[in-house]
Amino acid sequence: MCEFPPPTDKVTRRQPRGQERAITGNRQTSWAFADAFVAEDDALRWARDRARDAGLRSVSPGAGAALGMLAATVEAKAVAEIGTGTGVSGIHLLHGMRPDGVLTTVDPQPERQQFARQAFRAAGFAANRARFIPGRALDVLPRLADSGYDLVFCDGDRMESLEYLAESLRLLRPGGLVCFEGVFADGRTVDSGPQPVEVVRLRELLRAVRESSELVSSLLPVGDGLLCAVKR
């Protein structure tokens, strides 16, 4: 189980036991409402269908909207994405980026990137708005420029999460953002029972981000958990 330090305040406020249960009971409904709040267009729905056909899991509408908002917040001109998929997260990121921004997206499966190209085109983005690099992320990322990116989005191999974090810190400019999708792992990250190695790696990632003096972080309860951190 991912352990968190106890509060240091002398006064700890606790909800009444019954009220705690009520809040917990409504949480899934609230998450569903947050996803339903986001209106996705035909290009996004097409990309989601292609991901479903390929057995891939896409970011939820709520997580995608959060990514777009974060890209807009930092006025992102250069974004690196680990895990192109069929283009769902890329479309959300491009919507939030500056009109002259370029998304560099990496995926080991070139055929998925072809779906993403079609989805980006259907969403109205010019071909020069995205740079597709096929290959394993840890082989590609070292070739990207130091401090050259405003945002790095990580949705790749969970076993490589800590390595993605190290590369992201190198790639980001001060004030840039790194985001990791899927850190809840369908609730397994906070489950106290025995878990597979990939979930253990996610717990190590959460601990590393939280304890890093280089980062200001937050764990957003959208989709399957969106871990976000700003580089100081």
Backbone as CSV, one residue per row, in Angstrom:
resi,resn,N_x,N_y,N_z,CA_x,CA_y,CA_z,C_x,C_y,C_z
1,MET,0.843,-1.191,0.000,0.000,0.000,0.000,0.879,1.242,0.000
2,CYS,0.490,2.265,-0.773,1.265,3.502,-0.822,1.067,4.269,0.476
3,GLU,2.122,4.446,1.252,2.004,5.075,2.560,2.201,6.576,2.448
4,PHE,1.406,7.306,3.190,1.510,8.755,3.209,1.779,9.212,4.634
5,PRO,2.560,10.267,4.803,2.893,10.718,6.142,1.672,11.241,6.864
6,PRO,1.607,11.065,8.177,0.465,11.561,8.936,0.468,13.083,8.961
7,PRO,-0.708,13.711,9.134,-0.755,15.164,9.199,0.031,15.689,10.393
8,THR,0.631,16.864,10.205,1.444,17.440,11.271,0.682,18.480,12.087
9,ASP,-0.524,18.872,11.599,-1.302,19.867,12.351,-1.679,19.316,13.716
10,LYS,-1.681,20.210,14.703,-2.043,19.767,16.048,-3.510,19.394,16.140
11,VAL,-4.356,20.091,15.325,-5.780,19.805,15.352,-6.137,19.059,14.079
12,THR,-6.677,17.863,14.202,-7.083,17.063,13.053,-8.598,16.993,13.011
13,ARG,-9.167,17.476,11.902,-10.617,17.467,11.772,-11.035,16.181,11.074
14,ARG,-12.030,15.530,11.638,-12.518,14.288,11.037,-14.019,14.409,10.776
15,GLN,-14.427,13.869,9.637,-15.848,13.829,9.340,-16.524,12.775,10.219
16,PRO,-17.787,12.989,10.573,-18.528,11.940,11.270,-18.505,10.656,10.449
17,ARG,-18.501,9.514,11.131,-18.342,8.230,10.453,-19.394,8.034,9.367
18,GLY,-20.624,8.368,9.632,-21.671,8.202,8.629,-21.469,9.082,7.417
19,GLN,-21.006,10.314,7.647,-20.790,11.226,6.538,-19.626,10.765,5.668
20,GLU,-18.602,10.205,6.262,-17.475,9.646,5.507,-17.973,8.593,4.525
21,ARG,-18.838,7.716,4.992,-19.348,6.660,4.122,-20.154,7.245,2.976
22,ALA,-20.916,8.298,3.244,-21.735,8.905,2.194,-20.858,9.515,1.109
23,ILE,-19.789,10.190,1.519,-18.884,10.786,0.543,-18.239,9.698,-0.305
24,THR,-17.788,8.629,0.348,-17.164,7.521,-0.374,-18.153,6.894,-1.353
25,GLY,-19.378,6.734,-0.931,-20.377,6.104,-1.783,-20.679,6.905,-3.031
26,ASN,-20.530,8.218,-2.986,-20.837,9.078,-4.122,-19.637,9.325,-5.023
27,ARG,-18.477,8.825,-4.636,-17.261,9.184,-5.360,-17.285,8.690,-6.802
28,GLN,-17.708,7.430,-7.021,-17.751,6.911,-8.379,-18.708,7.717,-9.247
29,THR,-19.827,8.129,-8.676,-20.777,8.947,-9.414,-20.157,10.281,-9.792
30,SER,-19.399,10.864,-8.888,-18.751,12.141,-9.162,-17.727,12.004,-10.282
31,TRP,-16.945,10.915,-10.257,-15.956,10.697,-11.314,-16.649,10.513,-12.658
32,ALA,-17.744,9.770,-12.666,-18.485,9.561,-13.911,-19.028,10.886,-14.432
33,PHE,-19.506,11.735,-13.538,-20.023,13.044,-13.937,-18.919,13.902,-14.528
34,ALA,-17.715,13.840,-13.927,-16.583,14.615,-14.437,-16.236,14.201,-15.856
35,ASP,-16.293,12.897,-16.153,-16.030,12.435,-17.512,-17.152,12.847,-18.461
36,ALA,-18.393,12.730,-18.001,-19.532,13.074,-18.848,-19.598,14.577,-19.124
37,PHE,-18.969,15.376,-18.274,-18.961,16.836,-18.441,-18.219,17.246,-19.709
38,VAL,-17.279,16.416,-20.140,-16.433,16.736,-21.292,-17.134,16.326,-22.586
39,ALA,-17.270,17.275,-23.518,-17.861,16.979,-24.820,-16.743,16.649,-25.809
40,GLU,-16.736,15.420,-26.317,-15.724,15.020,-27.286,-16.316,14.982,-28.693
41,ASP,-15.495,15.370,-29.681,-15.980,15.461,-31.055,-15.825,14.135,-31.791
42,ASP,-16.187,14.160,-33.070,-16.165,12.932,-33.870,-14.759,12.352,-33.995
43,ALA,-13.746,13.219,-34.115,-12.371,12.729,-34.260,-11.937,11.970,-33.011
44,LEU,-12.277,12.477,-31.846,-11.930,11.789,-30.608,-12.682,10.476,-30.471
45,ARG,-13.942,10.493,-30.831,-14.721,9.246,-30.741,-14.170,8.206,-31.711
46,TRP,-13.749,8.641,-32.898,-13.156,7.717,-33.872,-11.865,7.114,-33.314
47,ALA,-11.038,7.972,-32.729,-9.779,7.485,-32.151,-10.045,6.520,-31.007
48,ARG,-11.042,6.799,-30.187,-11.401,5.878,-29.095,-11.865,4.524,-29.639
49,ASP,-12.639,4.556,-30.703,-13.108,3.305,-31.298,-11.936,2.482,-31.814
50,ARG,-10.944,3.148,-32.441,-9.780,2.430,-32.958,-8.981,1.823,-31.796
51,ALA,-8.879,2.555,-30.703,-8.169,2.031,-29.530,-8.897,0.817,-28.972
52,ARG,-10.207,0.889,-28.902,-10.999,-0.229,-28.379,-10.829,-1.455,-29.278
53,ASP,-10.838,-1.236,-30.591,-10.668,-2.339,-31.529,-9.304,-3.010,-31.353
54,ALA,-8.288,-2.202,-30.990,-6.930,-2.720,-30.836,-6.660,-3.249,-29.430
55,GLY,-7.659,-3.165,-28.559,-7.480,-3.621,-27.181,-6.658,-2.675,-26.339
56,LEU,-6.639,-1.399,-26.729,-5.874,-0.396,-25.985,-6.791,0.394,-25.067
57,ARG,-6.225,0.871,-23.989,-6.973,1.695,-23.053,-6.583,3.155,-23.261
58,SER,-7.563,3.988,-23.560,-7.306,5.410,-23.780,-7.524,6.199,-22.499
59,VAL,-6.960,7.405,-22.456,-7.262,8.284,-21.329,-8.757,8.584,-21.332
60,SER,-9.333,8.740,-20.164,-10.751,9.067,-20.067,-10.981,10.490,-20.563
61,PRO,-12.224,10.848,-20.903,-12.500,12.224,-21.303,-12.076,13.243,-20.243
62,GLY,-12.297,12.912,-18.964,-11.907,13.840,-17.901,-10.405,14.029,-17.819
63,ALA,-9.652,12.922,-17.934,-8.197,13.018,-17.907,-7.679,13.749,-19.135
64,GLY,-8.294,13.479,-20.292,-7.890,14.183,-21.509,-8.122,15.672,-21.399
65,ALA,-9.292,16.064,-20.868,-9.581,17.481,-20.695,-8.595,18.141,-19.732
66,ALA,-8.209,17.409,-18.680,-7.229,17.938,-17.738,-5.886,18.161,-18.429
67,LEU,-5.484,17.231,-19.297,-4.234,17.393,-20.038,-4.286,18.629,-20.938
68,GLY,-5.408,18.797,-21.626,-5.543,19.975,-22.482,-5.483,21.263,-21.690
69,MET,-6.139,21.282,-20.536,-6.119,22.474,-19.691,-4.706,22.768,-19.197
70,LEU,-3.974,21.716,-18.789,-2.614,21.915,-18.295,-1.699,22.416,-19.408
71,ALA,-1.878,21.878,-20.622,-1.091,22.362,-21.751,-1.375,23.833,-22.022
72,ALA,-2.639,24.234,-21.891,-2.991,25.640,-22.089,-2.431,26.508,-20.968
73,THR,-2.422,25.992,-19.758,-1.949,26.748,-18.603,-0.485,27.139,-18.753
74,VAL,0.333,26.216,-19.263,1.765,26.523,-19.429,2.060,27.074,-20.824
75,GLU,0.978,27.339,-21.609,1.128,27.846,-22.980,2.135,26.991,-23.743
76,ALA,1.883,25.686,-23.730,2.843,24.733,-24.272,3.051,24.895,-25.769
77,LYS,4.307,25.021,-26.135,4.700,25.049,-27.543,5.350,23.728,-27.942
78,ALA,6.012,23.073,-27.011,6.672,21.796,-27.270,6.232,20.799,-26.205
79,VAL,5.603,19.715,-26.634,5.129,18.674,-25.731,5.672,17.335,-26.213
80,ALA,6.149,16.528,-25.279,6.581,15.162,-25.590,5.579,14.191,-24.980
81,GLU,5.171,13.215,-25.769,4.197,12.218,-25.326,4.803,10.829,-25.442
82,ILE,4.773,10.085,-24.352,5.228,8.695,-24.352,3.995,7.810,-24.428
83,GLY,3.797,7.182,-25.578,2.618,6.352,-25.793,1.604,7.064,-26.668
84,THR,1.778,6.983,-27.989,0.858,7.649,-28.921,-0.519,7.033,-28.860
85,GLY,-0.574,5.684,-28.760,-1.856,5.015,-28.871,-2.475,5.310,-30.222
86,THR,-3.764,5.583,-30.246,-4.442,5.937,-31.491,-4.755,7.424,-31.569
87,GLY,-4.178,8.203,-30.655,-4.268,9.659,-30.772,-5.228,10.363,-29.846
88,VAL,-5.863,9.650,-28.926,-6.849,10.283,-28.044,-6.192,11.361,-27.177
89,SER,-5.157,10.989,-26.433,-4.499,11.966,-25.564,-3.825,13.057,-26.381
90,GLY,-3.302,12.685,-27.560,-2.642,13.679,-28.408,-3.588,14.777,-28.862
91,ILE,-4.810,14.411,-29.202,-5.793,15.419,-29.616,-6.081,16.381,-28.469
92,HIS,-6.263,15.835,-27.278,-6.523,16.708,-26.122,-5.338,17.644,-25.877
93,LEU,-4.131,17.123,-25.955,-2.951,17.957,-25.751,-2.864,19.048,-26.813
94,LEU,-3.076,18.685,-28.070,-2.992,19.670,-29.151,-4.046,20.761,-29.008
95,HIS,-5.221,20.402,-28.531,-6.263,21.409,-28.309,-5.804,22.459,-27.295
96,GLY,-5.008,22.044,-26.311,-4.566,22.987,-25.290,-3.304,23.740,-25.638
97,MET,-2.520,23.219,-26.569,-1.240,23.836,-26.915,-1.426,25.105,-27.741
98,ARG,-0.357,25.876,-27.836,-0.368,27.056,-28.681,-0.608,26.656,-30.140
99,PRO,-1.180,27.555,-30.945,-1.458,27.216,-32.346,-0.215,26.830,-33.142
100,ASP,0.959,27.298,-32.699,2.199,26.945,-33.390,2.951,25.828,-32.670
101,GLY,2.308,25.200,-31.695,2.964,24.159,-30.910,3.103,22.850,-31.675
102,VAL,4.121,22.082,-31.283,4.382,20.789,-31.916,4.394,19.699,-30.857
103,LEU,3.636,18.643,-31.107,3.597,17.471,-30.240,4.562,16.423,-30.791
104,THR,5.529,16.028,-29.979,6.429,14.934,-30.331,5.931,13.686,-29.611
105,THR,5.496,12.700,-30.371,4.847,11.538,-29.757,5.570,10.254,-30.147
106,VAL,5.826,9.417,-29.139,6.669,8.225,-29.282,5.839,6.982,-28.980
107,ASP,5.969,5.972,-29.831,5.256,4.711,-29.596,6.009,3.588,-30.301
108,PRO,6.087,2.404,-29.679,6.800,1.294,-30.316,6.033,0.659,-31.470
109,GLN,4.743,1.030,-31.645,3.910,0.412,-32.675,3.561,1.443,-33.753
110,PRO,4.261,1.448,-34.897,3.996,2.440,-35.949,2.568,2.405,-36.478
111,GLU,1.938,1.216,-36.480,0.576,1.138,-37.006,-0.399,1.944,-36.146
112,ARG,-0.145,2.008,-34.851,-0.984,2.845,-33.992,-0.800,4.310,-34.364
113,GLN,0.414,4.683,-34.658,0.678,6.078,-35.015,-0.027,6.468,-36.306
114,GLN,-0.241,5.503,-37.209,-0.994,5.808,-38.424,-2.440,6.160,-38.085
115,PHE,-3.019,5.447,-37.132,-4.365,5.816,-36.677,-4.358,7.221,-36.084
116,ALA,-3.331,7.529,-35.297,-3.244,8.850,-34.678,-3.114,9.948,-35.730
117,ARG,-2.342,9.696,-36.779,-2.227,10.679,-37.872,-3.596,10.996,-38.450
118,GLN,-4.376,9.945,-38.708,-5.715,10.146,-39.263,-6.598,10.920,-38.296
119,ALA,-6.490,10.579,-37.002,-7.314,11.250,-36.000,-6.940,12.726,-35.888
120,PHE,-5.650,13.026,-35.901,-5.219,14.428,-35.819,-5.726,15.209,-37.032
121,ARG,-5.625,14.601,-38.205,-6.095,15.268,-39.417,-7.604,15.512,-39.340
122,ALA,-8.345,14.505,-38.867,-9.801,14.657,-38.743,-10.170,15.729,-37.729
123,ALA,-9.299,15.916,-36.725,-9.552,16.943,-35.705,-9.182,18.338,-36.195
124,GLY,-8.616,18.435,-37.400,-8.317,19.737,-37.984,-6.902,20.236,-37.763
125,PHE,-6.003,19.375,-37.289,-4.632,19.803,-37.040,-3.767,19.568,-38.283
126,ALA,-2.956,20.549,-38.623,-2.055,20.432,-39.762,-1.009,19.356,-39.487
127,ALA,-0.474,18.787,-40.551,0.482,17.695,-40.411,1.723,18.110,-39.635
128,ASN,2.109,19.392,-39.727,3.338,19.836,-39.036,3.142,20.095,-37.551
129,ARG,1.929,19.840,-37.033,1.690,20.021,-35.601,2.139,18.816,-34.778
130,ALA,2.460,17.709,-35.434,2.854,16.504,-34.701,4.065,15.862,-35.362
131,ARG,4.983,15.413,-34.523,6.154,14.667,-34.978,6.051,13.263,-34.398
132,PHE,5.913,12.268,-35.262,5.747,10.880,-34.844,7.098,10.172,-34.890
133,ILE,7.493,9.595,-33.755,8.744,8.849,-33.695,8.426,7.426,-33.238
134,PRO,8.575,6.440,-34.120,8.365,5.049,-33.701,9.584,4.544,-32.938
135,GLY,9.324,3.762,-31.914,10.432,3.191,-31.157,10.131,3.107,-29.681
136,ARG,10.988,2.407,-28.982,10.874,2.275,-27.532,11.252,3.614,-26.885
137,ALA,10.440,4.059,-25.935,10.610,5.393,-25.357,12.015,5.622,-24.814
138,LEU,12.564,4.647,-24.099,13.871,4.849,-23.475,15.007,4.854,-24.488
139,ASP,14.724,4.436,-25.724,15.705,4.579,-26.795,15.582,5.944,-27.479
140,VAL,14.356,6.489,-27.506,14.091,7.738,-28.220,14.348,8.968,-27.347
141,LEU,13.896,8.941,-26.105,13.956,10.128,-25.246,15.359,10.707,-25.102
142,PRO,16.422,9.903,-24.979,17.758,10.491,-24.847,18.173,11.341,-26.048
143,ARG,17.489,11.178,-27.181,17.827,11.960,-28.372,17.110,13.304,-28.404
144,LEU,16.166,13.532,-27.479,15.432,14.794,-27.450,16.197,15.839,-26.636
145,ALA,15.925,17.105,-26.923,16.737,18.206,-26.403,16.518,18.450,-24.908
146,ASP,17.608,18.692,-24.196,17.545,19.078,-22.787,16.764,20.381,-22.643
147,SER,15.883,20.438,-21.637,15.127,21.659,-21.295,14.355,22.210,-22.485
148,GLY,13.992,21.331,-23.426,13.341,21.804,-24.639,11.836,21.646,-24.660
149,TYR,11.239,21.210,-23.541,9.813,20.882,-23.551,9.073,21.558,-22.404
150,ASP,7.827,21.911,-22.707,6.960,22.558,-21.716,6.153,21.541,-20.923
151,LEU,5.909,20.385,-21.527,5.102,19.352,-20.877,5.537,17.995,-21.415
152,VAL,5.635,17.022,-20.529,5.885,15.633,-20.917,4.750,14.789,-20.348
153,PHE,4.079,14.055,-21.239,2.985,13.184,-20.824,3.422,11.738,-20.965
154,CYS,3.326,10.982,-19.880,3.809,9.600,-19.845,2.638,8.627,-19.734
155,ASP,2.457,7.831,-20.775,1.410,6.804,-20.785,1.971,5.567,-21.477
156,GLY,3.135,5.136,-21.005,3.817,4.004,-21.616,3.881,2.804,-20.690
157,ASP,5.001,2.124,-20.722,5.220,0.918,-19.926,5.374,1.293,-18.450
158,ARG,4.476,0.798,-17.609,4.537,1.134,-16.181,5.838,0.685,-15.537
159,MET,6.440,-0.354,-16.068,7.695,-0.842,-15.508,8.827,0.162,-15.697
160,GLU,8.656,1.102,-16.608,9.693,2.083,-16.915,9.377,3.471,-16.364
161,SER,8.401,3.546,-15.457,7.922,4.842,-14.974,9.024,5.695,-14.345
162,LEU,9.870,5.093,-13.531,10.934,5.862,-12.881,11.941,6.379,-13.899
163,GLU,12.204,5.584,-14.923,13.103,6.035,-15.982,12.465,7.182,-16.774
164,TYR,11.150,7.105,-17.011,10.453,8.210,-17.677,10.563,9.491,-16.847
165,LEU,10.441,9.352,-15.543,10.545,10.524,-14.682,11.918,11.178,-14.805
166,ALA,12.965,10.366,-14.774,14.319,10.903,-14.891,14.516,11.608,-16.227
167,GLU,14.031,11.011,-17.307,14.160,11.639,-18.618,13.326,12.927,-18.688
168,SER,12.146,12.901,-18.075,11.281,14.082,-18.100,11.937,15.267,-17.408
169,LEU,12.587,15.021,-16.281,13.260,16.110,-15.573,14.353,16.733,-16.431
170,ARG,14.994,15.932,-17.235,16.007,16.460,-18.147,15.374,17.236,-19.298
171,LEU,14.255,16.741,-19.807,13.621,17.347,-20.978,12.893,18.646,-20.665
172,LEU,12.383,18.777,-19.445,11.527,19.919,-19.115,12.317,21.185,-18.817
173,ARG,11.757,22.292,-19.247,12.256,23.599,-18.810,11.770,23.864,-17.399
174,PRO,12.402,24.781,-16.659,11.843,25.170,-15.359,10.422,25.700,-15.538
175,GLY,9.510,25.247,-14.714,8.108,25.621,-14.848,7.316,24.676,-15.726
176,GLY,8.007,23.688,-16.326,7.324,22.714,-17.159,6.662,21.628,-16.338
177,LEU,5.773,20.873,-16.988,4.947,19.871,-16.305,5.257,18.469,-16.796
178,VAL,5.249,17.520,-15.872,5.256,16.107,-16.232,3.982,15.478,-15.686
179,CYS,3.327,14.636,-16.503,2.077,13.992,-16.108,2.158,12.498,-16.405
180,PHE,1.679,11.699,-15.462,1.626,10.242,-15.616,0.181,9.791,-15.527
181,GLU,-0.259,9.030,-16.518,-1.623,8.507,-16.555,-1.665,7.101,-15.963
182,GLY,-2.788,6.768,-15.312,-3.036,5.396,-14.869,-2.376,5.005,-13.569
183,VAL,-2.050,5.982,-12.717,-1.309,5.640,-11.500,-2.179,4.963,-10.436
184,PHE,-3.497,4.972,-10.601,-4.345,4.220,-9.672,-4.339,2.727,-9.993
185,ALA,-4.045,2.388,-11.257,-4.028,0.985,-11.682,-5.310,0.260,-11.275
186,ASP,-6.448,0.876,-11.613,-7.759,0.290,-11.279,-7.917,0.046,-9.785
187,GLY,-7.341,0.901,-8.971,-7.468,0.785,-7.524,-6.421,-0.079,-6.862
188,ARG,-5.574,-0.737,-7.645,-4.598,-1.656,-7.061,-3.462,-0.929,-6.345
189,THR,-3.187,0.316,-6.761,-2.077,1.046,-6.152,-2.314,1.286,-4.664
190,VAL,-3.560,1.479,-4.274,-3.862,1.740,-2.866,-4.419,0.504,-2.157
191,ASP,-4.442,-0.625,-2.849,-4.916,-1.867,-2.245,-3.790,-2.463,-1.394
192,SER,-4.117,-2.893,-0.186,-3.096,-3.388,0.735,-2.645,-4.816,0.429
193,GLY,-3.355,-5.511,-0.452,-2.993,-6.885,-0.761,-1.770,-6.984,-1.657
194,PRO,-1.227,-8.179,-1.835,-0.079,-8.388,-2.727,-0.414,-7.925,-4.143
195,GLN,0.545,-7.259,-4.789,0.310,-6.700,-6.106,1.441,-7.067,-7.063
196,PRO,1.179,-7.028,-8.380,2.232,-7.329,-9.351,3.314,-6.258,-9.334
197,VAL,4.423,-6.576,-9.961,5.585,-5.688,-9.934,5.261,-4.322,-10.529
198,GLU,4.416,-4.273,-11.567,4.127,-2.984,-12.193,3.423,-2.038,-11.220
199,VAL,2.600,-2.576,-10.328,1.941,-1.732,-9.328,2.957,-1.272,-8.279
200,VAL,3.869,-2.142,-7.915,4.948,-1.744,-7.000,5.753,-0.596,-7.606
201,ARG,5.980,-0.666,-8.905,6.719,0.410,-9.589,5.946,1.720,-9.551
202,LEU,4.629,1.649,-9.687,3.822,2.865,-9.603,3.906,3.478,-8.209
203,ARG,3.917,2.633,-7.185,4.061,3.153,-5.826,5.420,3.822,-5.654
204,GLU,6.449,3.245,-6.248,7.779,3.860,-6.188,7.783,5.195,-6.918
205,LEU,7.064,5.263,-8.042,6.955,6.525,-8.774,6.272,7.595,-7.925
206,LEU,5.151,7.235,-7.314,4.428,8.190,-6.471,5.320,8.713,-5.345
207,ARG,6.067,7.810,-4.741,6.951,8.202,-3.646,8.068,9.117,-4.149
208,ALA,8.636,8.782,-5.311,9.735,9.579,-5.856,9.272,10.986,-6.219
209,VAL,8.091,11.097,-6.802,7.568,12.416,-7.179,7.249,13.236,-5.942
210,ARG,6.602,12.598,-4.984,6.209,13.315,-3.766,7.422,13.811,-2.989
211,GLU,8.503,13.045,-2.984,9.664,13.379,-2.169,10.709,14.209,-2.921
212,SER,10.515,14.425,-4.210,11.503,15.165,-4.994,11.500,16.651,-4.645
213,SER,12.670,17.199,-4.366,12.795,18.629,-4.099,12.715,19.445,-5.385
214,GLU,12.775,18.765,-6.530,12.713,19.451,-7.822,11.291,19.663,-8.307
215,LEU,10.314,19.052,-7.645,8.958,19.020,-8.168,7.927,19.527,-7.165
216,VAL,6.892,20.173,-7.687,5.687,20.503,-6.932,4.573,19.654,-7.550
217,SER,4.004,18.739,-6.774,3.158,17.706,-7.372,1.732,17.703,-6.850
218,SER,0.874,17.036,-7.636,-0.515,16.811,-7.239,-0.998,15.549,-7.936
219,LEU,-1.825,14.770,-7.235,-2.418,13.558,-7.794,-3.896,13.841,-8.053
220,LEU,-4.272,13.925,-9.328,-5.628,14.291,-9.697,-6.497,13.050,-9.859
221,PRO,-7.657,13.006,-9.209,-8.534,11.835,-9.300,-9.417,11.881,-10.531
222,VAL,-8.799,11.932,-11.714,-9.541,11.864,-12.969,-9.071,10.624,-13.725
223,GLY,-9.986,10.010,-14.466,-9.633,8.789,-15.177,-9.146,7.728,-14.204
224,ASP,-7.990,7.151,-14.516,-7.396,6.139,-13.648,-6.257,6.735,-12.834
225,GLY,-6.367,8.025,-12.524,-5.370,8.714,-11.729,-4.357,9.423,-12.601
226,LEU,-4.259,10.746,-12.458,-3.318,11.552,-13.246,-2.367,12.237,-12.284
227,LEU,-1.123,11.761,-12.264,-0.095,12.335,-11.411,0.594,13.449,-12.169
228,CYS,0.588,14.645,-11.598,1.129,15.825,-12.275,2.143,16.515,-11.362
229,ALA,3.193,17.064,-11.956,4.207,17.760,-11.172,4.845,18.844,-12.011
230,VAL,5.119,19.964,-11.365,5.788,21.093,-12.016,7.265,21.073,-11.613
231,LYS,8.126,21.228,-12.603,9.562,21.312,-12.320,9.895,22.700,-11.821
232,ARG,10.560,22.772,-10.664,10.927,24.077,-10.094,11.928,24.801,-10.982
